[in-house]
Every structure is written in structure tokens, then in C-alpha cells.
């Protein structure tokens, strides 16, 4: 893979896959111009041609790190982040076909935050959790690009606020697990946007409390791997099977590796 034409080095940018290209935008690099330490540029990488293309900077969002983004099938939708000593509650849509940016509505949008999670349901982007100056958050919102509108997420029965957690979309619910709030967390919840309701998930057999782990949805299970807690780094792997919508699933170890 060539670095020819690649954007400047950075960490914590937004990244999505379109089906043909990877789009990255924003992030942080204290030694690079373009918004100071916080960056407001990006690029598109096509693995078939091994070519980078710079994204149009006209109308781009203000510089930030930790923006969270989803791909809706046509556009990258990005929301929140942190930049210039501010928590952000704005969002933007980038259309690679036209190479243009469009601001999304902030009417009814969630509070400013970063280190939040986002998932794409097929019709909505769900934003949940994260942190701002008031602390860790357990609220969020559902954004519909078709109508450019937000719907608040109930906090009734929601997990406690957190950052550095994981989130996956099952096809009918968002599952969040783990993270950090004045200590590492070993719990989570399932959010059903159709009912605007939360269910708790079992902690029986769950992985040790952790943050910064990874999680994916297989089509029937959420698989959790890695993470850390107070300087302990994990290389174990667990799967969570929700069960038939009734909260009857469990968390089972697939592989348990000895700590190094």
C-alpha cells in the first residue's frame, strides 16, 4: 500500500467504508498545520487502484478529534468530537459522489460530547454515551438523514453513562457494553429504537470489566476482544448471544488466553 497522496499522519480520525473506498477525516496531530493540533482535512482511499484522493475542504466541519461516523449507503454521516477546547454537538454529511459537505440539523440533537458511540440501523444513526464537561453521559439521539431530524433516546433503564465502551447493531437493537465511568465497567444494555426502550443484559459469565476493547456483530452474536483495565491488557475473547429478544442470552468464553 502506497503512502503517495495520503493525508498527514494523525490519530483518532473518523473512518468509514463505502463499498469501494475508505474515507477518513479529522483527527489529531500536534505537529501538523490545518487547524492546529486538531485537523479538518481528510481523504478517500481506493484499494483497487491503490490511490488516495483529497476531500474537498470547502464547507468541511470545524477541526476536531474523535468524530464518530457511519456510512448510510450514500453519505458519510459524522457527529460530535472535541476540538479547540470545545465539546461539539454538530454533525455533517459528506457525499463522495459530489465531493460536498452538508451540515445536519442540530434541532433536538444530543448534548455536545466525544468518546461516544454511533451505529447505523439502516435508516438512522444512533448516538449514545460519551463524555463532556459534566461527566460521562447515558443519553443520546437517533438521527434520520431522510428527514434531517433527531429523536431523543430515553434514559429510563439505560446503562450508566460511560466512555471507551463498545456498541454494535444487531438488526433490531443496539448493544453497548463495558467502558469507563470512575472505574472500568462490566455491564451494558440493549436499546430498541422502535420501542425507544432499554433492556439490561446479563453479567453472568461476562468478561472482566474493561475499556478500549473491540466488538463486532456476527449476525447472531456480539464478540468482544481485548481492552484494558488499570494497566492490565486483555487478550481474551467472549461472545454475547442476546437470545430471542427476551434478554435470555448469555456471555460465553470462546477462547481464554493466559495473561502474558
Beta strands, then each sheet from edge to edge (+ up, - down):
strand 1: 14-17
strand 2: 22-25
strand 3: 42-46
strand 4: 51-54
strand 5: 68-71
strand 6: 76-79
strand 7: 82-83
strand 8: 86-87
strand 9: 91-95
strand 10: 100-103
strand 11: 117-120
strand 12: 125-128
strand 13: 131-132
strand 14: 135-136
strand 15: 140-144
strand 16: 149-152
strand 17: 166-169
strand 18: 174-177
strand 19: 188-192
strand 20: 197-200
strand 21: 214-217
strand 22: 222-225
strand 23: 228-229
strand 24: 232-233
strand 25: 237-241
strand 26: 250-255
sheet 1: 1+ 2- 3+ 4-
sheet 2: 5+ 6- 9+ 10-
sheet 3: 7+ 8-
sheet 4: 11+ 12- 15+ 16-
sheet 5: 13+ 14-
sheet 6: 17+ 18- 19+ 20-
sheet 7: 21+ 22- 25+ 26-
sheet 8: 23+ 24-
end
